[in-house]
């Protein structure tokens, strides 16, 4: 798991505008009248997309899940949503929006090459959606960003350790923590992030799930 949080040069994921605030507005316009399924076009296939929120009140968590149709039958989106929600609730963030994407090695490798300069596949990328110079109303939903995961990489890393579903939960937690400001560049940062990761996994009943420390992405 390499350093994967970026505050600029965001990818135009699913056609989202570059600006974090504009991305949030785009989502609000494009998804506000959908609670269940959207079918956005993808150049080489189709995505299944489900948007869900708490359904009322002034505060809301909006967690959008997109799954490449190649893998959608093997991925339980509710587990991913619960993992992201656990991170946000732990941080006391009850007014936020983010997108989780389960993709393939080729797509994640292309993003890794473009935005990190690393021409290799990786497990998870986190693209922050914040626009630091843009002030929004206190009661507005903050768009945190996108967490993009390679399903084949998750399966590979889970082998002999835990299930692919559990690895996906780990990677969601890891990615969302990056969006919340955690990192592991220094030993101190890594200790804090790994401790928080373990706490959230424990709350999800997955205390036995540990990050892969042997590969090039550790």
C-alpha positions as CSV (number, residue, x, y, z in Angstrom):
1,X,0.0,0.0,0.0
2,X,1.9,3.0,-1.2
3,X,1.2,6.7,-0.6
4,X,-2.0,7.3,-2.6
5,X,-3.7,10.5,-1.6
6,X,-3.7,13.3,-4.2
7,X,-5.2,16.8,-3.8
8,X,-4.7,18.0,-7.4
9,X,-4.7,16.7,-10.9
10,X,-7.7,14.5,-10.1
11,X,-8.8,12.0,-12.8
12,X,-12.0,12.7,-14.7
13,X,-13.5,9.6,-13.2
14,X,-16.8,8.6,-14.8
15,X,-16.8,12.1,-16.4
16,X,-16.7,14.0,-13.1
17,X,-15.5,17.6,-13.4
18,X,-11.9,18.2,-12.0
19,X,-12.9,20.6,-9.2
20,X,-13.8,18.9,-5.9
21,X,-16.7,21.2,-5.3
22,X,-18.0,20.9,-8.9
23,X,-17.6,17.1,-8.6
24,X,-19.9,17.3,-5.6
25,X,-22.4,19.4,-7.4
26,X,-22.3,17.1,-10.4
27,X,-23.1,14.1,-8.2
28,X,-25.9,16.0,-6.5
29,X,-27.5,16.9,-9.9
30,X,-26.8,13.5,-11.5
31,X,-27.8,11.2,-8.7
32,X,-30.3,13.2,-6.5
33,X,-33.4,11.5,-8.0
34,X,-31.9,8.0,-7.9
35,X,-31.7,5.8,-4.9
36,X,-30.8,2.5,-6.5
37,X,-29.2,2.0,-9.8
38,X,-27.6,4.2,-12.4
39,X,-26.1,3.0,-15.6
40,X,-23.3,5.5,-16.7
41,X,-21.5,4.7,-19.9
42,X,-18.0,3.3,-19.9
43,X,-15.9,3.2,-23.0
44,X,-15.2,-0.5,-22.9
45,X,-18.0,-1.8,-20.9
46,X,-20.6,-1.0,-18.2
47,X,-20.6,0.0,-14.6
48,X,-23.1,-0.9,-12.0
49,X,-23.6,2.1,-9.7
50,X,-25.6,2.4,-6.5
51,X,-25.9,5.6,-4.4
52,X,-27.1,5.4,-0.9
53,X,-27.5,7.9,2.0
54,X,-29.2,8.1,5.3
55,X,-32.4,9.3,3.8
56,X,-33.1,12.4,6.0
57,X,-32.0,15.0,8.4
58,X,-29.6,17.9,7.8
59,X,-26.5,15.6,7.9
60,X,-25.9,12.8,5.5
61,X,-23.4,10.2,4.4
62,X,-23.5,9.6,0.7
63,X,-21.4,6.6,-0.4
64,X,-21.5,5.8,-4.1
65,X,-20.3,2.3,-5.2
66,X,-19.3,1.5,-8.8
67,X,-18.4,-2.1,-9.7
68,X,-17.0,-3.1,-13.1
69,X,-19.5,-5.6,-14.4
70,X,-16.8,-8.2,-14.9
71,X,-16.5,-8.5,-11.1
72,X,-20.0,-7.4,-9.8
73,X,-21.2,-10.9,-9.2
74,X,-18.3,-11.5,-6.8
75,X,-18.4,-8.3,-4.9
76,X,-20.9,-7.5,-2.1
77,X,-21.4,-3.7,-2.3
78,X,-23.0,-3.5,1.2
79,X,-19.7,-4.7,2.8
80,X,-17.8,-1.9,1.0
81,X,-20.3,0.7,2.1
82,X,-20.2,-0.5,5.7
83,X,-16.4,-0.3,5.7
84,X,-16.5,3.3,4.4
85,X,-19.2,4.3,6.8
86,X,-17.3,2.9,9.7
87,X,-14.3,5.1,8.8
88,X,-16.4,8.2,8.5
89,X,-18.3,7.6,11.7
90,X,-15.1,6.9,13.6
91,X,-13.8,10.3,12.4
92,X,-17.1,12.0,13.4
93,X,-17.8,12.9,9.8
94,X,-21.5,12.6,9.3
95,X,-21.8,15.0,6.4
96,X,-19.7,13.7,3.6
97,X,-19.8,12.1,0.2
98,X,-17.4,9.7,-1.6
99,X,-17.2,7.2,-4.3
100,X,-15.8,3.6,-4.1
101,X,-14.8,2.0,-7.4
102,X,-14.0,-1.7,-7.9
103,X,-12.1,-1.8,-11.2
104,X,-9.5,-3.9,-13.0
105,X,-5.7,-4.0,-13.1
106,X,-5.4,-2.3,-16.4
107,X,-7.5,0.8,-15.3
108,X,-5.7,1.1,-11.9
109,X,-2.3,0.7,-13.6
110,X,-3.2,3.5,-16.0
111,X,-4.2,5.8,-13.2
112,X,-1.1,4.8,-11.2
113,X,1.1,5.7,-14.2
114,X,-0.7,9.0,-14.9
115,X,-0.9,10.4,-11.4
116,X,2.0,8.7,-9.6
117,X,4.4,8.2,-12.4
118,X,4.6,4.4,-11.5
119,X,3.9,2.1,-14.5
120,X,2.7,-0.8,-12.4
121,X,-0.5,-2.2,-11.0
122,X,-1.4,-1.4,-7.4
123,X,-4.1,-2.4,-5.0
124,X,-5.8,0.9,-4.1
125,X,-5.6,4.6,-5.1
126,X,-7.2,7.5,-3.2
127,X,-7.9,10.8,-5.0
128,X,-8.9,13.6,-2.6
129,X,-11.9,15.7,-3.8
130,X,-11.2,18.8,-1.7
131,X,-10.7,22.2,-3.2
132,X,-8.7,24.0,-0.5
133,X,-9.4,27.6,-1.8
134,X,-13.2,27.0,-2.2
135,X,-15.4,27.9,0.7
136,X,-18.7,26.0,0.9
137,X,-21.7,26.5,3.3
138,X,-21.4,24.7,6.7
139,X,-24.4,22.6,6.0
140,X,-23.2,21.5,2.5
141,X,-22.1,17.9,2.0
142,X,-18.3,17.7,1.6
143,X,-17.1,15.5,-1.3
144,X,-14.1,13.7,0.1
145,X,-13.0,11.9,-3.1
146,X,-12.7,8.6,-4.9
147,X,-11.2,5.3,-3.7
148,X,-10.3,3.1,-6.7
149,X,-9.5,-0.6,-6.0
150,X,-8.1,-3.3,-8.3
151,X,-10.3,-6.4,-7.8
152,X,-7.6,-8.8,-9.3
153,X,-5.0,-7.3,-7.0
154,X,-7.3,-7.8,-4.0
155,X,-7.8,-11.5,-4.9
156,X,-4.1,-12.0,-5.3
157,X,-3.2,-10.3,-2.0
158,X,-5.9,-12.2,-0.1
159,X,-4.6,-15.7,-1.2
160,X,-3.5,-17.7,1.9
161,X,-4.4,-14.9,4.3
162,X,-8.1,-14.2,4.2
163,X,-11.0,-14.0,1.7
164,X,-11.1,-11.6,-1.2
165,X,-14.1,-9.9,0.3
166,X,-12.2,-9.3,3.5
167,X,-9.3,-7.9,1.5
168,X,-11.6,-5.5,-0.3
169,X,-12.9,-4.3,3.1
170,X,-9.3,-3.7,4.2
171,X,-8.5,-1.7,1.0
172,X,-11.7,0.4,1.4
173,X,-10.7,1.2,5.0
174,X,-7.1,2.0,3.9
175,X,-8.3,4.3,1.0
176,X,-10.9,6.2,3.0
177,X,-8.4,6.8,5.8
178,X,-6.2,8.4,3.2
179,X,-9.1,10.7,2.2
180,X,-9.5,11.6,5.9
181,X,-5.8,12.7,6.1
182,X,-4.0,9.6,7.3
183,X,-0.7,8.5,5.6
184,X,2.3,6.2,6.1
185,X,5.2,8.1,4.7
186,X,7.0,8.2,8.1
187,X,7.2,5.4,10.7
188,X,5.1,7.5,13.1
189,X,2.5,8.2,10.4
190,X,2.3,4.5,9.5
191,X,2.0,3.5,13.2
192,X,-1.0,5.9,13.6
193,X,-2.7,4.8,10.4
194,X,-2.2,1.1,11.0
195,X,-3.6,1.5,14.5
196,X,-6.7,3.3,13.2
197,X,-7.1,0.7,10.5
198,X,-6.9,-2.1,13.0
199,X,-9.5,-0.4,15.2
200,X,-12.0,0.0,12.4
201,X,-11.5,-3.6,11.2
202,X,-12.1,-4.8,14.7
203,X,-15.3,-2.9,14.9
204,X,-16.3,-4.6,11.6
205,X,-15.6,-8.0,13.1
206,X,-12.4,-8.4,11.0
207,X,-9.7,-8.1,13.6
208,X,-7.9,-11.1,11.9
209,X,-7.4,-9.2,8.7
210,X,-3.9,-7.7,8.4
211,X,-2.4,-5.6,5.6
212,X,0.1,-7.2,3.2
213,X,3.6,-6.2,4.3
214,X,5.6,-8.2,1.8
215,X,4.9,-6.8,-1.7
216,X,6.3,-3.7,-3.4
217,X,3.3,-1.7,-2.4
218,X,3.8,-2.1,1.4
